[in-house]
């Protein structure tokens, strides 16, 4: 049952990653690319949890990948806000 739920989470992460990838291809905005990478990493992290029995949710490697994935989201937001702030300053 646990593997089935993890599989559903992986499928959702892949769908969400593809969703953001589609917007990145349309707009070429790095914001969407970073979000896509983040969700793909999160999906791969869940797959590795099932594939490798030595890896558990309490192991540091599992959280390191999550830290990297969430860092992509934070960087995307910071870059997007910085560009928006630069545009406001140049129009004044």
VEXGU-474928 format. One line per 5 residues: number of its first residue (from 1); their letters; for each residue x, y, z of C-alpha. Coordinates in nm, 4 decimals. Layout:
N
NUM> A> X Y Z ~ ...
This chain:
92
1> XXXXX> 0.0000 0.0000 0.0000 ~ 0.2841 0.2397 0.0857 ~ 0.4517 0.1792 -0.2506 ~ 0.1244 0.2496 -0.4291 ~ 0.0877 0.5856 -0.2557
6> XXXXX> 0.4480 0.6765 -0.3341 ~ 0.3805 0.5814 -0.6967 ~ 0.0835 0.8174 -0.7040 ~ 0.2974 1.0974 -0.5602 ~ 0.5668 1.0294 -0.8218
11> XXXXX> 0.3082 1.0404 -1.1006 ~ 0.1748 1.3707 -0.9711 ~ 0.5267 1.5163 -0.9460 ~ 0.5973 1.4160 -1.3060 ~ 0.2693 1.5652 -1.4303
16> XXXXX> 0.3323 1.8899 -1.2434 ~ 0.6907 1.8996 -1.3735 ~ 0.5661 1.8529 -1.7310 ~ 0.3075 2.1246 -1.6724 ~ 0.5778 2.3740 -1.5720
21> XXXXX> 0.8040 2.2550 -1.8529 ~ 0.5297 2.3352 -2.1042 ~ 0.5037 2.6906 -1.9715 ~ 0.8822 2.7259 -1.9805 ~ 0.8906 2.6236 -2.3466
26> XXXXX> 0.6192 2.8761 -2.4241 ~ 0.7602 3.1710 -2.2272 ~ 1.1321 3.0859 -2.1867 ~ 1.1009 3.2142 -1.8282 ~ 1.3558 3.0517 -1.5964
31> XXXXX> 1.0949 3.0591 -1.3190 ~ 0.9004 2.7754 -1.4805 ~ 1.2159 2.5767 -1.5596 ~ 1.3294 2.5849 -1.1973 ~ 0.9875 2.4720 -1.0787
36> XXXXX> 0.9916 2.1850 -1.3313 ~ 1.3378 2.0754 -1.2184 ~ 1.2246 2.0897 -0.8578 ~ 0.9253 1.8628 -0.9147 ~ 1.1272 1.6182 -1.1259
41> XXXXX> 1.3869 1.5955 -0.8472 ~ 1.1141 1.5377 -0.5918 ~ 0.9685 1.2581 -0.8068 ~ 1.3084 1.0952 -0.8515 ~ 1.3641 1.1205 -0.4787
46> XXXXX> 1.0433 0.9278 -0.4147 ~ 1.1369 0.6644 -0.6728 ~ 1.4743 0.6165 -0.5039 ~ 1.2937 0.5710 -0.1733 ~ 1.1122 0.2683 -0.3136
51> XXXXX> 1.3951 0.1301 -0.5284 ~ 1.6693 0.1321 -0.2662 ~ 1.5711 -0.0409 0.0536 ~ 1.8700 0.1072 0.2383 ~ 1.7347 0.4597 0.1871
56> XXXXX> 1.4743 0.5679 0.4405 ~ 1.2877 0.8914 0.4961 ~ 1.5063 0.9543 0.7994 ~ 1.8371 0.9314 0.6101 ~ 2.0281 1.2538 0.5393
61> XXXXX> 2.0577 1.1812 0.1660 ~ 1.6807 1.1839 0.1303 ~ 1.6597 1.5288 0.2863 ~ 1.9583 1.6581 0.0905 ~ 1.7722 1.5970 -0.2356
66> XXXXX> 1.4652 1.7684 -0.0903 ~ 1.6789 2.0636 0.0161 ~ 1.8129 2.0953 -0.3374 ~ 1.4633 2.0680 -0.4879 ~ 1.3195 2.3315 -0.2555
71> XXXXX> 1.6218 2.5519 -0.3138 ~ 1.5327 2.5579 -0.6834 ~ 1.1868 2.6902 -0.5908 ~ 1.3299 2.9582 -0.3604 ~ 1.5862 3.0654 -0.6216
76> XXXXX> 1.3139 3.0835 -0.8881 ~ 1.1012 3.3091 -0.6695 ~ 1.3950 3.5329 -0.5771 ~ 1.5065 3.5682 -0.9403 ~ 1.1523 3.6470 -1.0532
81> XXXXX> 1.1061 3.9125 -0.7843 ~ 1.4471 4.0640 -0.8534 ~ 1.3696 4.1023 -1.2234 ~ 1.0336 4.2564 -1.1405 ~ 1.2039 4.5028 -0.9048
86> XXXXX> 1.4594 4.5956 -1.1699 ~ 1.1828 4.6668 -1.4222 ~ 1.0060 4.8987 -1.1763 ~ 1.3277 5.0907 -1.1106 ~ 1.4010 5.1433 -1.4794
91> XX> 1.0539 5.2776 -1.5603 ~ 1.0715 5.5566 -1.3023
